[in-house]
């Protein structure tokens, strides 16, 4: 019965039309030039502005991505089916194919607390590696929550508050997204409840305290607070949890509570849309330096960090203005792009969400408890998956010990201790830089440094003591989870 409550069928075309009409903060005409506000300086020495519009890659793709499907009928999802979960403004952003969406002034005012974020050239790392390549990183760790996640948490909280919503619920892995939504909720008077993957809940107690400091209530997931959590615990009382399980718990609460909406930290179109402030700023920063990237690198779990940096650059590539390669980097223990299948699957473990065409390891896949908790997701953003299928990007999976070795090289030269997630991007960037050393190529390497690791020092301690081990997905485990992918 929960499914029926979650995705009520729209009655008539009028309801659909009302959801697609022009919102108060209107979707900009596709030919409108991008506008910016608020000048500032980056550490790379370039002047940069905060974008006044988000960029929607769908408008420029030669082939549109497959639509999400209703979980029961397997027919294309009506936007109104999402009403139990999201306010109308976010549903409009989820389904629009317009090129630019205006950023509300209230959101820009909050962005000014930390944006623009710095673009930094890693000269000391270059020197250590002895590479002729230039390595730049866009650093999102200057936000209050210490990562890129507030870029979407703030607008999601604002749109919910503007719609009269009182409570928001969500999931979180490492705690970056939960921290960001807790912060944003505190700004707009929302009550926030978070289900944190148990592996990270136990590994990162200070992330939980950070969320609670901003007023959130935090549960370890799986929990006994939801039917979805109880079912998992009955099958495996010691389950480390997964983002898919935590999503099921949060979605269940939102679907059964009239005054509660769900917020998501990655995967969906509107989340990737909000994150494009990263790439838009970076385009301007690099242009002021007279640089264009040869390769753009970012870690991928659900895909919002990578898409936020890469999509504006991909737009410029599609227009013939530059020609970078794009590389997604994922953990070897959760190799969604490199080992998963491209198929319709649920975004959560319990099968409460729409079916999305994406790269997936199967919605029942529970990754091993690696320290990059934010990358332990069985699926990938449908838009990232679609771009990958079109051949516009490649992907690589890297073991966590190589990532932490790269993190130490970065921290000991550039001074920033990275979160476990972006260590994957650092490792891939170092591989690229060393290849340039071998060939003599003077490439410009751009990577997404999506957050700091100040609350992840237990992972560094484990690596420094020699206790960290590499974890790979067992073939039989992956085969079993893929067998449960719906036949659509």
C-alpha positions in Angstrom: 0.0 0.0 0.0 3.0 2.3 0.5 3.6 2.3 -3.2 0.1 3.4 -3.9 0.5 6.3 -1.5 3.9 7.2 -2.9 3.0 7.5 -6.5 -0.7 8.5 -7.0 -1.7 8.6 -10.6 -2.5 12.1 -11.9 -6.0 12.8 -13.0 -6.3 14.4 -16.3 -3.9 16.6 -18.3 -4.7 19.8 -16.3 -2.7 18.5 -13.4 0.3 17.8 -15.6 0.0 21.2 -17.2 -0.1 23.0 -13.8 3.2 21.3 -12.9 4.9 22.3 -16.1 3.8 25.9 -16.1 6.2 28.8 -15.6 7.2 29.0 -11.8 7.7 32.2 -9.8 11.5 31.8 -10.2 11.0 31.1 -13.9 12.9 28.7 -16.1 14.9 31.0 -18.3 14.6 31.0 -22.1 17.0 28.5 -23.6 18.8 31.2 -25.6 19.3 33.6 -22.6 23.0 34.3 -21.9 24.2 33.3 -18.5 24.3 36.1 -15.9 26.6 36.4 -12.9 26.7 38.4 -9.7 29.2 39.3 -6.9 32.9 39.6 -7.9 35.6 37.9 -5.9 39.1 36.5 -6.2 40.1 32.9 -6.4 43.4 31.5 -5.2 44.4 31.0 -8.8 44.5 34.7 -9.2 41.4 35.1 -11.4 38.4 37.2 -10.7 35.2 35.1 -10.6 31.5 35.6 -10.2 28.6 33.7 -8.6 26.3 32.4 -11.4 22.7 33.7 -11.4 21.5 30.7 -13.3 21.9 26.9 -13.1 22.7 25.1 -16.3 20.7 22.1 -17.6 22.8 19.8 -19.8 19.7 18.0 -21.2 19.0 21.0 -23.4 22.2 20.5 -25.4 22.4 16.7 -25.6 21.9 15.2 -29.1 19.8 12.4 -27.6 17.4 13.0 -24.6 17.8 10.7 -21.7 15.2 7.9 -21.2 12.3 9.0 -18.9 11.8 7.6 -15.4 9.1 5.0 -15.1 6.2 4.5 -12.6 7.3 1.6 -10.3 4.0 -0.2 -10.7 2.8 0.5 -14.2 6.3 0.8 -15.9 4.9 3.7 -17.9 6.6 7.1 -18.1 6.3 8.9 -14.9 3.9 11.8 -14.6 5.5 14.7 -12.8 2.6 14.8 -10.4 3.6 11.3 -9.2 6.4 13.0 -7.4 4.2 15.3 -5.5 4.2 13.2 -2.3 8.0 13.7 -2.1 8.9 17.1 -3.6 7.5 20.6 -3.8 6.3 21.7 -7.2 9.3 24.0 -7.9 11.7 21.1 -7.6 9.5 18.8 -9.7 9.5 21.5 -12.5 13.3 21.5 -12.4 13.4 17.7 -12.5 11.4 17.5 -15.7 12.5 20.7 -17.6 14.6 20.6 -20.7 15.2 24.3 -20.7 18.9 25.3 -20.8 19.0 27.7 -17.8 17.1 28.0 -14.6 17.2 31.3 -12.6 18.6 31.0 -9.1 16.4 32.7 -6.5 17.9 35.8 -4.9 17.4 34.2 -1.5 19.5 31.3 -2.5 22.2 33.5 -3.9 22.3 35.5 -0.7 23.2 32.2 1.2 25.7 31.2 -1.5 27.6 34.4 -0.8 28.6 32.9 2.6 31.2 30.8 0.8 30.9 31.2 -3.0 32.7 31.7 -5.3 34.9 28.8 -4.3 38.7 28.9 -5.1 40.3 27.3 -8.1 43.8 26.4 -7.1 46.8 25.2 -9.1 48.6 22.4 -7.3 52.1 23.5 -8.0 53.7 21.7 -5.1 52.1 18.5 -6.1 53.2 19.0 -9.7 56.8 19.5 -8.4 56.6 16.4 -6.2 55.5 14.3 -9.2 58.0 15.9 -11.6 55.3 16.3 -14.2 55.1 18.8 -17.0 51.3 18.8 -16.6 49.4 21.6 -14.8 47.0 20.3 -12.1 44.1 22.6 -11.0 41.5 21.7 -8.4 38.2 23.4 -7.7 37.9 23.3 -3.9 34.4 23.0 -2.5 35.5 22.5 1.1 35.1 26.2 2.0 31.3 25.8 2.5 29.9 25.7 6.1 29.4 21.9 5.8 32.8 21.4 4.2 31.7 20.0 0.9 29.8 20.7 -2.4 26.6 19.5 -0.9 25.2 22.9 0.3 25.0 23.9 -3.4 21.8 21.9 -3.6 20.8 21.7 0.0 20.2 25.4 0.2 17.9 25.6 -2.8 16.1 22.4 -1.8 15.5 23.8 1.7 14.4 27.2 0.4 11.9 25.7 -2.1 10.4 23.5 0.6 10.1 26.3 3.1 8.5 28.6 0.4 6.0 25.8 -0.2 5.0 25.8 3.4 6.7 22.5 4.2 7.6 22.0 7.9 9.7 18.8 7.9 12.3 17.4 5.5 13.8 13.9 5.6 16.8 12.5 3.9 19.6 9.9 3.8 23.3 10.4 4.0 26.4 8.2 3.6 29.5 9.8 5.0 27.4 12.6 6.4 28.4 15.3 4.0 24.9 15.6 2.5 23.2 15.2 5.9 25.3 18.0 7.3 24.5 20.2 4.4 20.8 19.7 4.6 20.9 20.2 8.4 22.7 23.5 7.9 20.3 24.6 5.2 17.2 23.6 7.2 18.4 25.6 10.1 18.5 28.7 7.9 14.9 28.3 6.7 13.2 27.1 9.8 12.7 23.4 8.8 12.8 20.4 11.0 15.4 17.9 9.5 15.6 14.1 10.1 18.4 12.1 8.6 19.0 8.4 8.1 22.8 7.8 8.0 24.3 4.6 6.7 25.3 2.6 9.7 28.9 2.0 8.6 29.5 5.8 8.4 27.4 6.4 11.5 29.9 4.3 13.4 33.0 5.5 11.6 32.3 9.2 11.7 30.7 10.3 15.0 31.6 13.9 14.5 29.5 14.1 11.3 26.5 13.1 13.4 27.4 15.7 16.0 27.7 18.3 13.3 24.2 17.5 12.0 22.8 17.6 15.6 24.5 20.9 16.2 22.5 22.3 13.3 19.3 20.8 14.8 18.8 17.6 12.9 17.7 14.3 14.3 20.0 11.4 13.1 19.2 7.7 12.9 21.6 4.9 12.0 20.4 3.0 9.0 19.0 0.4 8.8 16.9 1.4 11.8 13.8 0.2 13.7 12.0 3.5 13.0 10.7 2.3 9.6 9.3 -0.8 8.0 12.0 -0.8 5.4 14.7 -0.7 8.1 13.0 -3.4 10.2 12.9 -5.8 7.2 16.7 -5.3 6.6 17.5 -5.9 10.2 15.4 -9.0 10.4 17.4 -10.5 7.4 20.8 -9.2 8.7 21.0 -7.7 12.2 24.5 -6.6 11.6 23.9 -4.9 8.3 26.4 -2.1 7.6 23.6 -0.4 5.7 23.8 1.3 2.3 22.6 4.5 0.7 19.9 2.5 -1.0 18.6 1.3 2.3 18.8 4.8 3.9 16.9 6.2 0.9 14.1 3.6 1.5 13.8 4.7 5.1 13.6 8.4 4.3 11.2 8.0 1.4 8.9 5.8 3.5 8.7 8.5 6.1 8.0 11.3 3.6 5.4 9.2 1.8 3.5 8.5 5.0 3.6 12.0 6.5 1.4 14.8 5.1 3.7 17.6 6.4 7.0 16.1 5.3 9.0 16.1 2.1 12.0 14.2 0.9 15.4 15.8 -0.1 18.0 14.0 -2.1 21.7 14.8 -2.2 22.6 13.3 -5.6 21.3 11.3 -8.5 18.3 13.3 -9.7 18.3 15.9 -12.4 17.5 18.9 -10.2 20.3 18.0 -7.8 22.9 17.9 -10.7 21.3 21.1 -12.0 22.1 23.0 -8.7 25.6 21.7 -8.6 26.5 23.4 -12.0 27.5 26.5 -10.1 30.8 24.7 -9.6 31.5 24.3 -13.3 30.2 27.7 -14.3 32.5 29.5 -11.8 35.4 27.3 -12.9 34.9 28.1 -16.6 35.2 31.8 -15.8 38.2 31.2 -13.6 40.1 29.2 -16.1 39.2 31.6 -18.9 40.7 34.5 -16.9 43.9 32.5 -16.7 43.9 31.7 -20.4 43.6 28.0 -19.7 41.3 25.2 -21.0 41.4 21.7 -19.5 42.6 18.7 -21.4 40.9 16.4 -18.9 38.2 16.9 -16.2 38.2 14.4 -13.3 35.8 13.8 -10.5 34.8 11.1 -8.1 31.4 9.5 -8.6 29.0 7.9 -6.2 25.6 9.3 -7.2 27.2 11.7 -9.7 26.3 15.3 -8.5 29.9 16.4 -7.7 31.2 15.2 -11.1 28.3 16.5 -13.0 28.4 19.8 -11.3 32.0 20.4 -12.5 31.9 18.6 -15.8 28.5 19.6 -17.4 29.3 23.2 -18.1 32.6 22.1 -19.7 30.8 19.4 -21.7 28.4 22.2 -23.0 31.4 24.1 -24.3 32.8 20.9 -25.9 29.5 20.2 -27.6 29.7 23.8 -29.0 33.2 23.2 -30.3 34.9 25.7 -28.0 37.2 23.2 -26.2 37.8 19.4 -26.3 38.5 18.0 -22.8 38.2 14.4 -21.9 35.9 13.6 -18.9 36.8 10.9 -16.4 34.6 9.6 -13.6 36.4 7.8 -10.7 34.6 5.3 -8.5 35.7 2.9 -5.8 36.7 -0.6 -6.8 34.3 -1.9 -4.1 31.3 -0.2 -5.7 32.1 -0.1 -9.5 28.8 1.1 -10.8 29.9 2.5 -14.1 32.7 0.1 -14.8 31.0 -3.2 -13.7 27.3 -2.4 -13.5 24.6 -2.8 -16.2 22.7 0.0 -17.9 19.1 -0.8 -17.1 15.9 0.4 -15.4 16.3 -0.1 -11.6 15.0 1.3 -8.4 16.9 4.1 -6.7 16.5 2.5 -3.3 16.7 -0.9 -1.8 13.0 -1.4 -0.9 11.8 -0.4 -4.4 9.8 2.6 -3.4 11.3 5.1 -6.0 10.6 5.4 -9.7 12.4 3.1 -12.0 15.4 5.0 -13.5 17.5 4.1 -16.5 21.0 4.1 -15.0 24.1 2.2 -14.5 23.4 -0.1 -11.5 24.8 -2.9 -9.5 21.3 -3.9 -8.5 19.2 -2.1 -5.9 19.9 -4.9 -3.4 23.7 -4.5 -3.7 25.3 -3.6 -0.3 28.9 -2.4 -0.8 31.6 -3.3 1.6 32.1 -0.6 4.3 34.9 1.4 2.6 35.8 4.8 4.1 34.4 6.7 1.2 30.9 6.3 2.5 29.5 8.9 0.1 30.4 6.7 -2.9 28.7 3.5 -1.6 25.6 3.7 -3.9 24.4 0.9 -6.1 23.3 3.2 -8.9 24.4 6.3 -10.8 22.6 9.5 -11.8 20.5 8.7 -14.9 22.0 11.8 -16.6 25.6 10.8 -15.8 24.7 7.3 -17.0 23.2 8.7 -20.2 26.3 10.8 -20.9 28.5 7.8 -20.3 26.4 5.7 -22.8 26.7 8.5 -25.4 30.5 8.2 -25.2 31.2 11.7 -23.8 33.1 10.4 -20.7 35.0 7.4 -19.5 35.3 5.8 -16.0 37.8 4.1 -13.9 37.6 2.2 -10.5 40.4 2.6 -8.0 41.2 0.8 -4.7 41.0 2.8 -1.5 44.7 2.2 -0.5 45.9 3.9 -3.7 43.4 6.7 -3.0 44.7 7.3 0.5 48.3 7.2 -0.7 47.4 9.9 -3.2 45.6 11.8 -0.4 48.8 11.9 1.7 50.8 13.2 -1.3 48.2 15.9 -1.8 47.9 16.8 1.9 51.7 17.0 2.4 52.2 19.3 -0.6 49.0 21.3 -0.9 48.1 21.4 2.8 44.4 20.3 2.5 43.4 17.0 4.0 40.8 15.7 1.5 37.6 13.8 2.3 37.9 10.1 1.3 35.6 10.6 -1.6 37.8 13.1 -3.6 40.9 11.0 -2.9 39.6 9.0 -5.9 39.9 12.0 -8.1 43.3 12.8 -6.8 44.5 9.3 -7.5 43.3 9.5 -11.0 44.8 13.0 -11.5 48.2 11.7 -10.3 47.9 8.8 -12.7 47.3 11.3 -15.5 50.1 13.5 -14.4 52.6 10.7 -14.2 51.6 9.6 -17.7 52.3 13.1 -18.9 55.7 12.8 -17.2 56.3 9.7 -19.3 55.2 11.2 -22.6 56.3 14.8 -22.0 52.8 16.1 -22.7 51.9 19.4 -20.9 48.3 18.7 -20.3 46.0 20.9 -18.1 44.3 18.5 -15.6 41.2 19.8 -13.8 39.8 17.9 -10.8 36.9 18.3 -8.4 38.0 18.6 -4.8 34.6 18.2 -3.3 35.3 18.5 0.4 37.8 18.3 3.3 38.4 15.3 5.5 38.5 16.9 8.9 35.9 14.5 10.2 37.4 11.5 8.4 40.7 11.3 10.3 39.9 7.8 11.6 40.2 6.6 8.0 43.6 8.3 7.8 44.7 6.7 11.1 43.8 3.3 9.7 45.8 3.9 6.6 48.8 5.3 8.4 48.8 2.3 10.8 48.8 -0.1 7.9 45.3 -1.5 8.8 43.5 -0.4 5.7 42.7 -3.1 3.2 41.4 -3.1 -0.3 37.9 -4.4 -0.9 36.5 -5.7 -4.1 33.0 -6.8 -5.0 32.6 -10.6 -4.9 31.5 -11.8 -8.3 28.8 -14.0 -6.8 27.4 -11.1 -4.8 27.3 -8.9 -7.8 25.7 -11.6 -9.9 23.0 -12.1 -7.3 22.1 -8.5 -7.0 22.1 -8.0 -10.8 19.6 -10.9 -11.1 17.1 -8.9 -9.1 17.1 -5.9 -11.5 13.6 -5.5 -12.8 12.8 -6.7 -16.3 11.5 -3.7 -18.1 
